[in-house]
Amino acid sequence: MQTTELISQALMKGRAAEVKQLVEKGVGREYPGRKNPERGLLSGMSIIGDKFKKNEVYVPEVLIAARAMKAGMKC
């Protein structure tokens, strides 16, 4: 599985520490710059947004995912 997919899945589960670790790995080794790790972050939040619109997740889950995204953006 690609790092972007792993980032997206970890973000949707709200695993901030894992997201941060995966983004650091992606930025440091696999990709020049931040382009692909950021795609994973944006993809995960997009899926969470779609699920929120369909009432499949609620505000707490969205906030947890947003916290995980914030951890990934700090890298």
BAFILO-595397 format. One record per residue (C-alpha): x, y, z; residue in three letters. Coordinates in steps of 0.05 Angstrom, whole numbers, plus 5000, padded with zeros to 4 digits. Example, Ala and Ser with C-alpha at 12.3 -4.5 7.8 and 13.67 -1.06 7.14 Angstrom:
# BAFILO-595397
5246 4910 5156 ala
5273 4979 5143 ser
# end
This chain:
# BAFILO-595397
5000 5000 5000 met
5026 5069 4983 gln
5043 5120 5037 thr
4988 5167 5013 thr
4936 5112 5024 glu
4964 5095 5092 leu
4962 5169 5112 ile
4890 5174 5088 ser
4868 5113 5127 gln
4904 5134 5191 ala
4873 5203 5186 leu
4803 5175 5179 met
4815 5134 5242 lys
4840 5195 5279 gly
4910 5167 5292 arg
4948 5232 5297 ala
5015 5202 5317 ala
5012 5152 5260 glu
4994 5206 5210 val
5052 5249 5233 lys
5100 5190 5228 gln
5076 5171 5158 leu
5080 5243 5133 val
5151 5250 5160 glu
5170 5185 5126 lys
5137 5207 5061 gly
5169 5275 5061 val
5237 5251 5083 gly
5248 5190 5040 arg
5197 5176 4986 glu
5177 5242 4957 tyr
5212 5307 4942 pro
5172 5361 4977 gly
5104 5351 5008 arg
5060 5340 4948 lys
5042 5267 4955 asn
5036 5264 5032 pro
4989 5323 5028 glu
4947 5285 4978 arg
4937 5232 5030 gly
4915 5284 5082 leu
4867 5317 5034 leu
4840 5251 5009 ser
4825 5228 5080 gly
4790 5293 5099 met
4750 5291 5034 ser
4725 5221 5051 ile
4708 5244 5122 ile
4671 5304 5093 gly
4630 5259 5047 asp
4613 5212 5104 lys
4592 5272 5146 phe
4545 5296 5091 lys
4513 5226 5090 lys
4507 5225 5166 asn
4555 5165 5170 glu
4601 5203 5217 val
4587 5260 5265 tyr
4622 5322 5290 val
4666 5286 5340 pro
4695 5240 5286 glu
4706 5300 5240 val
4743 5337 5296 leu
4786 5276 5311 ile
4805 5270 5237 ala
4819 5345 5235 ala
4866 5338 5295 arg
4902 5281 5258 ala
4908 5325 5196 met
4936 5382 5237 lys
4989 5335 5265 ala
5008 5316 5193 gly
5011 5388 5170 met
5061 5406 5225 lys
5115 5362 5193 cys
# end
